[in-house]
Amino acid sequence: MTRDSKFINNESEHQYEFHVEGYVAKIEYLKSANGEIYLTHTGVPAELGGKGIGSQLVEKVLNDIEQQGLHVIPRCPFVSDYIQKHPEWERIVLKNS
């Protein structure tokens, strides 16, 4: 990872952002009032493709969600696939979602 990377929760835009090498990878979300967060879309610029940026972003997002005490509902196929490959994250997935 380069030194010029930055991870933020852009609450006003309802998205997590991972700023890397002048580009922004993002995961869009919707939060409910009862402690659920729906991850709806992941976008990684083509210039960052193949570098594992999307997976790093998902890991950072899931860590942040867990620290907030929220339950995740993965509506984005990329996030769902990541959780399937890393079943330890099932601990924060809302069951029956």
C-alpha distance (Angstrom), angle and dihedral (degrees) to the residues before:
residue distance angle dihedral
M1 . . .
T2 3.75 . .
R3 3.76 123.1 .
D4 3.78 92.5 -119.4
S5 3.79 94.8 70.2
K6 3.78 124.5 116.2
F7 3.82 131.8 -178.9
I8 3.81 119.2 -154.5
N9 3.78 139.8 167.4
N10 3.80 102.8 -131.8
E11 3.78 96.5 -160.8
S12 3.81 94.5 177.0
E13 3.83 90.0 59.3
H14 3.84 93.8 36.3
Q15 3.76 93.1 -124.7
Y16 3.75 142.1 108.2
E17 3.77 112.3 -129.0
F18 3.79 131.4 -158.0
H19 3.80 109.7 -165.9
V20 3.81 109.2 -157.4
E21 3.80 129.5 167.0
G22 3.80 91.8 -19.0
Y23 3.82 94.4 -49.5
V24 3.80 131.4 101.1
A25 3.79 124.3 -134.7
K26 3.79 112.5 -170.4
I27 3.77 146.5 -174.3
E28 3.79 115.6 -154.9
Y29 3.79 119.6 -146.4
L30 3.77 147.1 179.4
K31 3.81 121.2 -148.1
S32 3.78 123.9 -152.0
A33 3.78 124.5 -148.9
N34 3.81 91.6 -115.4
G35 3.81 100.4 62.8
E36 3.79 101.7 -84.9
I37 3.78 126.3 126.1
Y38 3.79 121.7 -164.5
L39 3.80 114.2 -152.5
T40 3.79 102.1 -152.5
H41 3.80 109.9 170.4
T42 3.79 140.2 9.6
G43 3.78 121.1 -157.0
V44 3.79 126.2 -174.8
P45 3.81 119.7 177.7
A46 3.81 113.9 -117.5
E47 3.81 89.2 -118.9
L48 3.82 88.7 65.8
G49 3.79 95.5 43.0
G50 3.78 119.1 126.7
K51 3.81 93.9 20.4
G52 3.80 97.9 97.6
I53 3.79 91.8 -110.7
G54 3.81 93.3 133.3
S55 3.80 92.1 53.5
Q56 3.81 91.7 46.3
L57 3.79 89.2 50.7
V58 3.81 93.0 50.9
E59 3.82 90.5 49.4
K60 3.80 91.6 51.2
V61 3.81 92.0 46.7
L62 3.81 93.5 49.3
N63 3.80 90.5 49.1
D64 3.80 90.5 51.8
I65 3.80 92.3 47.2
E66 3.80 90.9 50.6
Q67 3.82 91.8 49.0
Q68 3.80 88.9 53.2
G69 3.81 90.8 52.1
L70 3.81 92.8 -120.7
H71 3.80 130.0 142.3
V72 3.79 117.8 -126.6
I73 3.78 126.5 -135.6
P74 3.81 106.3 -166.9
R75 3.81 108.6 -148.3
C76 3.80 93.1 158.8
P77 3.83 114.0 87.5
F78 3.82 91.9 -141.7
V79 3.82 91.9 55.4
S80 3.82 91.7 43.8
D81 3.80 90.7 51.8
Y82 3.80 91.0 48.2
I83 3.81 91.6 52.7
Q84 3.82 90.8 48.3
K85 3.81 89.2 54.0
H86 3.83 91.4 45.2
P87 3.83 104.1 39.4
E88 3.79 92.3 175.9
W89 3.83 85.4 82.5
E90 3.81 90.9 63.4
R91 3.81 84.7 89.0
I92 3.81 90.7 78.6
V93 3.81 98.9 35.8
L94 3.80 113.2 108.0
K95 3.78 106.1 -118.6
N96 3.82 118.8 -124.4
S97 3.79 91.1 21.9
